[in-house]
Amino acid sequence: MHERLTKAKALAVLSSDALSSVAYATEEILLVLVLAGTAALSASVPIAIVIAGLLAVVGTSYYQTIHGYPSGGGAYIVAHENLGVWPGLTAAAALLIDYVLTVAVSISAGVVAVTSAFPSLSAFRVELCLVLVAMIAWGNLRGVRESGTLFAIPTYAFIAVFLSLLVTGFVRLATRTLDAAEPVISQASAHPLTLLLILRAFSSGCTALTGVEAISNGIPAFHKPEAANAGKTLIAMVALLMTMFLGVTLLAHWLGLVPVEHESLVSQIGRRVFGDGWLYLGLQAVTTLILILAANTSFADFPRLSSILARDGYVPRQMANLGDRLVFSNGILMLAVLAGTVILVFGGQPHRMIPLYAVGVFLSFTLSQTGMVFHWQKLRSAGWSWRAGINGVGALATGLVLVVLAESKLTGGAWIILLLIPAFVFLFRAIKRHYIGIAQQLAVPHEGRLTAWSPDSEARHKVIVPFSRLNRCSLAAVEFARSLSRDVTAVIVDVDDEVTAGIAKRWEKLVPDVPLEVLQSPFRSVIQPLVEYLDEVDRRDPERGPAVVVLPEVVPARWWHNLLHNQTAMMLKAVLLYRRSRSREERVIIDVPYHLKR
């Protein structure tokens, strides 16, 4: 419980992706509108207002999702429970892919900001990206509380400096101490301001919504009451995001600024409002930091969503393992590896990755809000019709943005995402089928129990049978152990109180003759408690020699199936093989394999 996040720290950990989008969302709108000449730039304000309205709708939807699904999971849980397995897996695939791209794009954009100020570092762009990915991964492996402290200062510094920029800019405009620029646009190359161009500008500006779903995925990381605290944090994030996004758009419009090749729009506004002094440098510094730390939102949500998928059997079970800092370490490491691979493939150039970006986010938005419509229809609680209406409007709006995004960015690389998402879905289903097949083969009969051993059996050795799951494999190991000795003890490490209690209850009915020893492990370690227990057993009765260890081990039908399973038996065997017992005698380790069918 002490590792959980306060609302203030959660805003820093889970909102940096969404808040950082104000650094480029308005510029994305203007980059499209400028094709139609200076007269078209005034359309940026109504487009921004519509996007802000869409943000309010999406925020309201996720506020309802938080209270309807307080266990977390966001779009995957909503779509899975209300629309079915395939839509749920589609939402999960879209989000996981987008989390990887968020890390790659954010880190690369932050490094570009650094290399723009220090051109001599351009040759080391990829190396800098990889170092930053490793640093953020390390911060998250330290635990959510520590990562909240680590990332809170830059996030709040960005909020403070950015709001100061807006307030100062509006005050100077009101007091007429800030004059508008005179943009020079070649009218000869201008395109007509068509509906399609406006829709493309709108879809480009909708990058401001990326990261909004993060809080609904990270509800379990909050202090109690989790849902209430997450809801308040979401409101604060949406309010800040709307204020900063609209403020930047209005300032850019009133100052008559347009995108230029070598300077960001935020930098132009900063120079006009603050001048070239330390306030401007501070703005650039915190903007660079927030772009880099935006990747941290993915490091909070990718492991958590992966753990939920692992719990449901759609990704390898190792993704659900909690480390000693109560974080999903395997998910953090997997995200770091995947994001680093993307950075290497695209050379750390964000403009090459941006066409792949945001398609997955709006696909998950659409599925989530459509699922919430069905959710309210099923519940039919007070006010369900207007709640369903809000989610319905959100689903239509985000669906339209999704179509425009897919069409406008298809040739730029979005086709890769449109192929990857179904590929991931079919992979999830294949993993699920694998686990179902194994469960059927290992299922314990509901009736009957193991026969008791013969009273004439020898008891020269004490036999220990460590196991993690009560199934045919573990029972076969116990049966074999009882053929060796009358002194047999089964051992399980308690890493999940509810699961362990269920196993202990069934054990009393199935194997009442064999005692079950439950080892406590506050840091979720499995190997260390078992080794310490064996040492303790040897110490109690040294004359009998080291206890014999009988290891149940599932043998998959295909070699690559091993990648989908925890290799606890193999790791324990490796530790015991290279570690002498306290009596200095050789410990006997016996494998009891259980071969699965194809």
C-alpha positions in Angstrom: 0.0 0.0 0.0 2.9 2.4 0.8 4.1 2.0 -2.9 0.8 3.5 -4.3 0.5 7.0 -5.7 -1.1 10.2 -4.3 -3.2 12.2 -6.7 -0.3 14.7 -7.1 2.2 12.1 -8.0 -0.3 10.2 -10.2 -0.8 13.4 -12.2 2.9 13.5 -12.9 3.3 9.7 -13.7 0.1 9.2 -15.7 -0.4 12.6 -17.4 2.9 13.5 -18.9 2.0 11.9 -22.3 -1.2 13.9 -22.6 0.2 17.2 -21.3 3.2 17.0 -23.5 1.0 17.0 -26.6 0.3 20.7 -26.2 3.9 21.2 -27.4 3.1 20.0 -30.9 -0.7 19.6 -31.3 -1.4 23.2 -32.4 1.6 23.1 -34.8 0.2 20.0 -36.4 -3.1 21.8 -37.2 -1.3 24.8 -38.7 1.0 22.6 -40.8 -2.1 21.4 -42.6 -4.0 24.7 -42.8 -0.9 26.6 -44.0 -1.3 24.8 -47.3 -4.3 26.9 -48.0 -2.6 30.2 -47.3 -2.7 32.7 -44.4 -6.4 33.2 -44.7 -7.0 29.6 -43.7 -5.0 29.9 -40.5 -7.9 31.5 -38.7 -9.7 28.1 -38.9 -7.2 26.8 -36.3 -9.3 28.4 -33.5 -12.7 26.8 -34.3 -10.8 23.5 -35.0 -9.1 23.7 -31.6 -12.5 24.5 -29.9 -14.0 21.4 -31.5 -11.0 19.3 -30.4 -11.4 20.7 -26.9 -15.1 19.7 -27.0 -14.0 16.2 -28.1 -11.5 16.1 -25.3 -14.3 16.9 -22.8 -16.5 14.1 -24.2 -13.6 11.6 -24.1 -12.7 12.7 -20.6 -16.3 12.4 -19.4 -16.4 8.9 -21.0 -13.2 7.8 -19.2 -14.5 9.3 -15.9 -17.5 7.0 -16.2 -15.2 4.1 -17.2 -13.1 4.7 -14.1 -16.1 4.3 -11.8 -17.6 1.5 -13.8 -14.4 -0.5 -14.0 -12.3 0.4 -10.9 -9.9 -2.5 -11.4 -8.2 -0.8 -14.4 -7.7 -2.0 -18.0 -9.5 0.9 -19.7 -10.5 0.2 -23.3 -9.6 -3.5 -23.2 -11.8 -4.3 -20.2 -14.7 -2.2 -21.5 -14.6 -3.6 -25.0 -14.0 -7.2 -23.9 -16.9 -7.2 -21.5 -19.5 -5.3 -23.6 -18.5 -6.0 -27.2 -16.9 -9.4 -27.0 -13.5 -11.1 -27.2 -12.4 -9.9 -30.6 -13.1 -6.2 -30.1 -11.5 -6.4 -26.6 -8.3 -7.9 -28.1 -8.3 -5.4 -30.9 -8.4 -2.5 -28.4 -5.6 -4.2 -26.4 -3.4 -4.7 -29.4 -4.0 -1.1 -30.5 -3.0 0.2 -27.1 0.1 -1.9 -26.7 1.4 -0.9 -30.1 0.7 2.7 -29.4 2.4 2.6 -26.0 5.6 1.3 -27.8 5.3 4.1 -30.4 4.6 6.7 -27.7 8.0 5.9 -26.0 9.8 5.9 -29.3 8.3 9.1 -30.6 8.4 11.0 -27.3 12.0 10.1 -26.6 13.1 10.9 -30.2 11.3 14.3 -30.2 13.0 15.2 -26.9 16.4 14.3 -28.3 15.7 16.3 -31.4 15.0 19.3 -29.2 18.4 18.7 -27.4 20.3 18.3 -30.7 18.7 21.4 -32.1 20.3 23.4 -29.3 23.6 21.4 -29.5 24.1 20.3 -33.2 27.4 18.5 -32.3 25.3 15.8 -30.6 23.3 15.0 -33.8 25.7 12.1 -34.7 24.8 10.4 -31.4 21.0 10.8 -31.7 20.2 7.1 -31.6 22.6 6.4 -28.7 21.0 9.3 -26.7 17.5 7.9 -27.3 18.5 4.4 -26.1 20.2 5.8 -23.0 17.1 7.8 -22.1 14.8 4.7 -22.6 17.1 2.8 -20.3 17.0 5.5 -17.7 13.2 5.8 -17.7 12.9 2.0 -17.5 15.3 2.0 -14.5 13.3 4.6 -12.8 10.1 2.6 -13.2 11.8 -0.6 -12.0 12.5 1.2 -8.8 8.7 1.3 -8.0 5.8 3.5 -8.8 6.3 5.7 -5.7 9.9 6.4 -6.5 9.1 7.0 -10.2 6.3 9.4 -9.1 8.8 11.4 -7.1 11.4 11.2 -9.9 9.0 12.6 -12.6 6.9 15.0 -10.5 9.3 17.9 -10.5 9.8 18.2 -14.3 6.0 17.7 -15.0 5.0 20.4 -12.5 7.7 22.7 -13.7 6.4 22.3 -17.3 2.8 23.1 -16.1 4.0 26.2 -14.2 6.2 27.6 -16.9 3.6 26.9 -19.7 0.8 28.5 -17.7 3.1 31.5 -17.0 3.7 31.8 -20.8 0.0 31.9 -21.5 -0.9 34.4 -18.7 2.0 36.7 -19.7 1.1 36.5 -23.4 -2.6 37.3 -22.8 -1.7 40.1 -20.4 0.7 41.6 -22.9 -1.8 41.4 -25.7 -4.5 43.0 -23.5 -2.1 45.9 -22.6 -0.9 46.2 -26.3 2.7 45.5 -25.4 2.9 42.5 -27.7 2.4 43.0 -31.5 1.4 40.4 -34.0 3.9 39.1 -36.6 3.4 39.4 -40.3 3.6 35.9 -41.7 4.7 35.6 -45.3 3.1 32.7 -47.2 3.4 32.0 -50.9 -0.2 32.2 -52.1 0.9 30.7 -55.4 1.4 27.3 -53.8 -1.7 27.4 -51.6 -4.3 24.7 -51.9 -8.0 25.4 -51.7 -9.5 25.2 -48.2 -11.7 22.1 -48.7 -13.6 20.0 -46.2 -11.0 17.3 -46.6 -8.2 19.7 -45.7 -10.1 20.9 -42.6 -10.7 17.3 -41.6 -7.0 16.5 -42.0 -6.1 19.5 -39.8 -8.6 18.4 -37.3 -7.3 14.8 -37.2 -3.7 16.1 -36.9 -4.7 18.3 -34.0 -6.3 15.3 -32.3 -2.8 14.2 -31.2 -3.7 16.4 -28.2 -5.9 13.5 -27.0 -3.2 10.9 -26.9 -2.6 9.6 -23.4 -6.0 10.6 -22.1 -6.8 6.9 -21.4 -3.7 6.4 -19.2 -5.4 7.1 -15.9 -8.2 4.7 -16.5 -5.6 2.0 -17.0 -3.7 2.8 -13.9 -6.4 2.9 -11.3 -4.9 0.2 -9.0 -1.8 2.3 -8.6 -3.8 5.0 -6.6 -4.3 5.2 -2.9 -7.7 4.2 -1.6 -10.4 5.1 -2.6 -8.8 4.3 -6.0 -11.6 5.1 -8.3 -12.4 8.4 -6.6 -8.8 9.6 -6.6 -8.3 8.5 -10.2 -11.5 10.4 -11.3 -10.3 13.6 -9.6 -6.9 13.2 -11.2 -8.5 12.7 -14.7 -10.5 15.9 -14.2 -7.4 17.9 -13.3 -5.5 16.5 -16.3 -8.3 17.3 -18.8 -8.8 20.8 -17.4 -5.0 21.5 -17.7 -4.8 20.0 -21.2 -7.8 22.0 -22.5 -6.5 25.2 -21.0 -3.0 24.9 -22.4 -4.1 23.6 -25.8 -6.6 26.4 -26.4 -4.3 29.0 -24.9 -1.4 28.1 -27.3 -3.8 28.0 -30.3 -5.2 31.5 -29.4 -1.8 33.0 -28.8 -0.5 31.6 -32.1 -3.5 33.0 -33.9 -3.4 36.4 -32.4 0.3 36.7 -32.9 0.0 35.6 -36.5 2.6 32.9 -36.2 3.0 30.0 -38.6 5.2 26.9 -38.4 8.8 27.2 -39.6 11.3 24.5 -40.4 13.9 25.1 -37.8 11.9 26.3 -34.8 8.8 24.9 -33.0 5.7 27.0 -32.6 6.1 26.9 -28.8 9.6 28.3 -29.2 8.3 31.1 -31.4 5.6 32.0 -28.9 8.2 31.9 -26.1 10.6 34.2 -27.9 7.8 36.7 -28.6 6.4 36.6 -25.0 9.6 36.1 -22.9 12.3 37.4 -25.2 15.6 35.4 -25.5 16.4 35.5 -21.7 16.3 32.8 -19.0 12.5 32.5 -19.1 12.7 31.4 -22.7 15.5 29.0 -22.0 13.5 27.6 -19.1 10.5 27.1 -21.3 12.6 25.1 -23.8 14.2 23.1 -21.0 10.9 22.0 -19.4 9.4 21.3 -22.9 12.3 19.0 -23.7 11.9 17.3 -20.4 8.1 16.8 -20.7 8.6 15.3 -24.2 11.1 12.8 -22.9 9.1 12.0 -19.8 5.9 11.6 -21.8 7.3 8.1 -22.4 6.8 7.4 -18.7 3.0 7.2 -19.1 3.6 4.2 -21.4 5.9 2.6 -18.8 3.1 2.9 -16.3 0.3 1.5 -18.6 2.0 -1.0 -20.9 3.1 -3.3 -18.0 -0.3 -3.0 -16.3 -2.4 -3.8 -19.4 0.0 -6.6 -20.2 -0.6 -8.1 -16.7 -4.3 -8.0 -17.3 -3.9 -9.8 -20.6 -1.6 -12.3 -18.9 -4.2 -12.9 -16.2 -6.7 -13.6 -19.0 -4.3 -15.9 -20.7 -3.6 -13.9 -23.9 0.0 -13.1 -23.3 2.8 -15.0 -21.5 2.1 -15.4 -17.8 5.5 -13.9 -16.9 3.9 -10.5 -17.8 1.7 -10.8 -14.7 4.6 -11.3 -12.3 5.2 -8.5 -9.7 8.7 -7.7 -8.7 9.9 -6.9 -5.2 9.0 -3.2 -5.8 5.4 -4.2 -6.7 5.9 -3.3 -10.3 5.4 -5.5 -13.4 9.2 -5.8 -14.1 8.8 -8.0 -17.1 6.4 -5.6 -18.8 8.7 -2.7 -18.2 11.7 -4.5 -19.7 9.7 -5.7 -22.6 8.5 -2.2 -23.4 12.1 -0.9 -23.2 13.3 -3.5 -25.6 10.5 -3.0 -28.1 10.8 0.8 -28.0 14.5 0.6 -28.4 14.1 -1.6 -31.4 11.7 0.9 -33.1 14.2 3.7 -32.4 17.0 1.7 -34.0 14.8 0.8 -37.1 13.7 4.4 -37.7 17.1 6.0 -36.8 15.6 8.0 -33.9 13.8 10.3 -36.4 10.4 11.2 -35.0 8.9 12.4 -38.3 9.3 8.9 -39.7 7.4 7.4 -36.8 4.6 10.0 -36.4 2.6 8.5 -39.3 2.3 5.3 -37.3 1.2 7.3 -34.2 -2.3 7.9 -32.9 -4.2 5.4 -35.1 -4.2 2.9 -32.3 -5.3 5.4 -29.7 -8.4 6.5 -31.6 -9.2 2.9 -32.4 -9.2 2.1 -28.7 -11.2 5.3 -28.0 -13.9 4.2 -30.4 -14.1 0.7 -29.1 -14.1 1.8 -25.5 -16.9 4.4 -25.9 -19.0 2.0 -28.0 -18.6 -0.5 -25.2 -19.7 2.0 -22.6 -22.9 2.6 -24.7 -23.7 -1.1 -24.4 -22.7 -1.0 -20.7 -25.3 1.7 -19.9 -27.9 -0.1 -21.9 -27.3 -3.3 -19.9 -27.4 -1.5 -16.5 -30.3 0.8 -17.2 -29.5 2.7 -14.0 -30.7 6.2 -13.3 -29.6 8.6 -16.1 -28.4 5.7 -18.3 -29.8 7.3 -21.5 -27.9 10.5 -21.3 -24.8 8.7 -20.2 -25.1 6.4 -23.2 -25.7 9.4 -25.4 -22.5 11.1 -24.3 -20.5 7.9 -25.0 -22.3 7.5 -28.3 -21.3 11.0 -29.4 -17.8 10.2 -28.4 -17.7 7.0 -30.3 -19.0 8.7 -33.5 -16.5 11.5 -33.1 -13.5 9.4 -32.4 -14.6 6.9 -35.1 -14.6 9.8 -37.7 -11.2 10.9 -36.5 -10.0 7.3 -36.9 -11.2 7.1 -40.5 -9.6 10.4 -41.4 -6.3 9.4 -39.7 -6.2 6.1 -41.5 -6.9 7.8 -44.8 -4.5 10.7 -44.5 -1.6 8.7 -43.0 -2.1 5.4 -44.9 0.7 6.1 -47.4 2.9 7.5 -44.7 3.1 4.2 -42.9 -0.2 3.8 -41.1 -0.7 0.6 -43.2 1.9 -1.0 -40.9 -0.3 -0.5 -37.9 -3.4 -1.7 -39.7 -1.6 -5.0 -40.4 0.1 -5.3 -37.0 -3.1 -5.0 -35.0 -4.9 -8.0 -36.5 -1.6 -9.9 -36.3 -1.4 -9.2 -32.6 -5.0 -10.3 -32.1 -4.4 -13.6 -33.8 -1.3 -14.1 -31.7 -3.3 -13.4 -28.5 -5.8 -16.0 -29.5 -3.1 -18.6 -30.3 -1.6 -18.1 -26.8 -5.0 -18.4 -25.2 -5.7 -21.7 -27.1 -2.3 -23.0 -25.9 -3.1 -22.3 -22.2 -6.6 -23.7 -22.5 -5.2 -26.9 -24.0 -2.7 -27.2 -21.1 -5.3 -26.6 -18.5 -7.5 -29.4 -19.9 -4.6 -31.8 -19.9 -3.6 -30.9 -16.3 -7.0 -30.6 -14.8 -7.5 -32.5 -11.5 -10.6 -34.7 -11.3 -13.3 -33.2 -9.0 -13.9 -36.6 -7.3 -11.6 -39.0 -5.7 -8.3 -38.6 -3.9 -4.8 -40.2 -3.9 -4.5 -43.6 -2.3 -2.6 -43.6 1.0 0.9 -45.1 1.1 1.7 -48.4 2.6 2.8 -48.4 6.3 5.7 -50.6 5.3 7.3 -47.8 3.2 10.7 -46.7 4.2 11.2 -43.3 5.8 15.0 -43.0 5.5 14.8 -39.7 3.6 12.7 -36.7 4.1 11.2 -35.7 0.7 10.1 -32.2 -0.2 7.8 -31.5 -3.2 7.7 -27.8 -4.1 5.0 -26.7 -6.5 3.1 -23.6 -7.6 -0.1 -24.9 -9.0 -2.4 -27.8 -8.0 -2.7 -29.9 -11.1 -2.0 -33.3 -12.5 1.7 -32.5 -12.8 2.1 -31.6 -9.1 0.0 -34.5 -8.0 2.1 -36.9 -10.0 5.2 -35.6 -8.3 3.6 -36.2 -4.9 2.5 -39.7 -5.8 6.1 -40.5 -6.9 7.5 -38.9 -3.7 5.2 -41.1 -1.6 6.7 -44.2 -3.3 10.1 -43.1 -2.0 9.3 -42.3 1.7 6.6 -41.9 4.3 8.0 -38.5 5.3 6.8 -36.3 2.5 6.0 -32.6 2.7 4.5 -30.5 -0.1 5.6 -26.8 -0.1 4.1 -23.8 -1.8 5.3 -20.2 -1.7 2.5 -17.7 -1.0 2.7 -14.9 -3.7 -1.1 -14.6 -3.9 -3.1 -15.0 -0.7 -6.4 -15.8 -2.5 -4.8 -18.5 -4.8 -2.8 -20.0 -2.0 -5.9 -20.3 0.2 -7.8 -22.0 -2.6 -5.0 -24.5 -3.1 -4.8 -25.3 0.6 -8.5 -25.9 0.8 -8.4 -28.4 -2.1 -5.2 -30.0 -0.8 -7.0 -31.1 2.4 -9.6 -33.0 0.3 -7.3 -34.4 -2.3 -4.1 -35.3 -0.3 -5.0 -35.4 3.4 -2.1 -37.7 4.2 0.6 -35.2 3.0 1.2 -32.0 5.0 1.3 -28.8 3.0 3.8 -26.1 4.1 3.0 -22.6 3.0 6.0 -20.3 2.9 5.5 -16.5 3.1 7.3 -14.3 0.6 6.6 -10.5 1.2 8.8 -9.6 -1.8 7.2 -12.1 -4.2 10.4 -14.1 -4.5 10.0 -17.8 -5.0 13.5 -19.3 -5.1 14.9 -17.7 -2.0 12.1 -18.9 0.4 12.4 -22.4 -0.9 16.2 -22.5 -0.5 15.9 -21.1 3.1 13.2 -23.7 3.9 15.4 -26.6 2.7 18.3 -25.3 4.8 16.0 -25.2 7.8 14.8 -28.7 7.2 18.3 -30.0 6.9 19.3 -28.2 10.1 16.5 -29.8 12.2 17.7 -33.3 11.6 21.2 -33.4 10.2 21.7 -37.1 10.8 19.2 -38.0 8.0 21.1 -36.0 5.5 19.8 -33.4 3.1 16.2 -33.6 2.1 15.4 -35.1 -1.3 13.7 -32.6 -3.6 11.1 -33.9 -6.1 10.4 -31.3 -8.7 7.2 -31.5 -10.8 8.0 -30.1 -14.3 5.6 -29.6 -17.2 7.2 -30.5 -20.6 5.4 -28.7 -23.4 4.7 -30.4 -26.7 6.7 -27.8 -28.7 10.0 -26.1 -27.8 8.7 -22.6 -28.3 5.8 -23.2 -25.8 8.5 -22.8 -23.1 8.5 -19.1 -23.9 4.9 -18.9 -22.6 5.6 -20.4 -19.2 7.4 -19.4 -16.0 10.6 -21.6 -15.7 10.5 -21.7 -11.9 11.3 -25.5 -11.7 14.3 -25.0 -14.0 15.6 -22.0 -12.0 15.2 -23.9 -8.7 16.9 -26.9 -10.1 19.8 -24.8 -11.4 20.2 -23.1 -7.9 20.1 -26.4 -6.0 22.5 -28.2 -8.4 25.2 -25.6 -7.9 24.6 -25.1 -4.2 25.6 -27.7 -1.5 23.3 -28.5 1.4 24.3 -27.3 4.9 25.4 -30.9 5.7 27.9 -30.7 2.9 26.3 -33.8 1.4 25.0 -33.9 -2.1 21.4 -33.1 -2.4 19.3 -35.4 -4.5 17.0 -33.6 -7.0 14.5 -35.7 -8.9 12.6 -34.4 -11.9 9.1 -35.7 -12.4 8.2 -34.7 -16.0 4.6 -34.4 -17.2 4.6 -34.4 -21.0 1.8 -32.4 -22.7 0.2 -33.7 -25.8 0.3 -31.7 -29.1 
